[in-house]
Amino acid sequence: MPASVSRVRLVSMAALTTMLGLLPLLFDVFFGAMAVTIICGLAFATGLTLLVVPVLFAVFFRVIPPEEGWACGGRPQPLWSGNFIPHG
């Protein structure tokens, strides 16, 4: 859990500082459209990075919640079907 908190903090701080740095360009006639495009694209990409990618990873790799995994004595489930030979 601490790793996810530090990841969210780093990614969001980097994106936020870049978006705030582009705010003065919003009022420029020549660079206004570019600033809007970069700010919106960065906000969208940050949302994908922090929300959609971890959810897709959990779905595709069938991540087991911590309550059912090794932490509480449960058996881990294999990520594939077929020739799975348990150790021990």
Secondary structure, 3 states (H helix, E strand, C coil): CHHHHHHHHHHHHHHHHHHHHCHHHHHCCCCHHHHHHHHHHHHHHHHHHHHHHHHHHHHHCCCCCCCCCHHHCCCCCCCCCCCCCCCC
